[in-house]
Amino acid sequence: MTNRHSFAVMAYKEAPFLEEAVASVLRSASHSDVYLTTSTPSDRIARIAEENGIPLHVNTGKAGIVGDWQFALSKSATPYVTLVDQDDRYDPDFGRLVIEAFDRYPQSQIVFTNYVEIDNAGAVRPSNRTLAVKRVLLWPFLVKPSLASRFSRRLILRFGNPVCSPAVTYNLRQLGGWELFDESYAMSLDWEAWLRMADKPGRFTYLRRQLLQHRIHEGTQTSTGLRDGRRHAEDLKLFSRMWPSPVARFLAARYSASYDTNS
């Protein structure tokens, strides 16, 4: 049977945890394709691809996070694609359960899962304020696992972004292609994309099981963006699309404060 789901593992520069990421998706890939993409090719990345028998695609086009993400999506031969962060680890049941969710809710634009955070050594980090806020924002999924109305999909996004991007699988057919992200965003591009998706027909579907181990360390995009202020500036732009200016500024400040657990 032809696979319907792909893991696109995105490698960048030294990628110290790339072997772990690749090993984890291969354990989950009984019904999935797996391939590597990079815009910073190296002998090490090529070796990891060759040793694991998976294709490697080199992005020679647009650089940057939007270019890399959309390039990775464009290389999929399947309608469902998970963009794998090179630092993360996936549960062996991730691929199977995501496919089953799309079968149950075929109009889903995205299916995303719950997750835990891990540190450099791979140990699970204690629960923290950031995770607590995100899980509160997902309260509508306590009522039902798939949201179809524009109101309910926007509701989970109005006070922040509770969707962890490496836990997301995209339905390219429902979304109309792989050009999903706005190049004017470098940090909050995923949140901005969810907002645009919510304005179109479709569903957001959530799996409450923790199927992703998301690594937090100083080299991640989020940590870097928090230090130089880009994350706050982009978050303010998005809050301003949903709230009056004073409310947007207040929410952006409070939301930024919640990310101090990223250190």
C-alpha positions, 0 to 999 in steps of 0.5 A: 500500500502506498504511504500517505504520511511523511516525516520530513527531518529538517537538518541545520548546521551541526545538528547535534541531536540529528541521529536521535531524531532520525532514529525516533521517526524510523521507529514510527515509520511503518506506514510513513516515508522518511526523508532529510532536508537541509540548506546547510549540507555537510558530510555529517548530514549526508552520512546520517542519511546514507547510513539510514537509507533515507533520501536527502534533499538540499535546498538551494533556493530561498534561505531562512526558516520559511524557505526551509519549512516550505522546501521540506513540505514541497518534497513530500510525495504524500498528502500528510507531512510532519516537519521534524525538528532535528532536536526532537524525538517522536513516539513509535505510535506517532505516525500510526495515530496521526494517520488514524486521526486524519481517517476519522476527520478527513477535513483536518487541515492539521493534526497535532499532538500533546508533548513533553519537554526534554533537556540536552541530556534527553531527560523530561523537564518538569512541568512549567508555566509555559506548558501550563498556559498552552494546555489551558489555551487548548481547553476547547479540545476537552469537549471534542477532539476536532474543531471545525468552526472558525470561532472555535479554531480562532478561540484557541489562538486568541491568547497565544499559540498553544500548538507546538509546531514539531507536533503538527502534521499538515494535510497538504490536500486540504490546505491546497499546497505547501506554500503555507508560511508568511516570509515576513515572520521568522519566529511566530510563522506557525501561529500566523499560519494557524490563524490564516488556516482558521479563516478557511474551511477545515478542522484542527484535530488534537491528540491528547496523548504525549507523542513528542519529546520537544527539546529545549536548549539555548540553540533553539530558534525560540530561545534565540528569538526571545533573547533578541526580542524578535519573538515579542515583536511578532507576537505583538503583531499577531495579537494586534490582528485579534485585539484592540491595541492596548489589549494586544500590548498587554497580552504580548507582554504577559505572553512573553513573560511566560516564556522565561521557562525556555532558559 
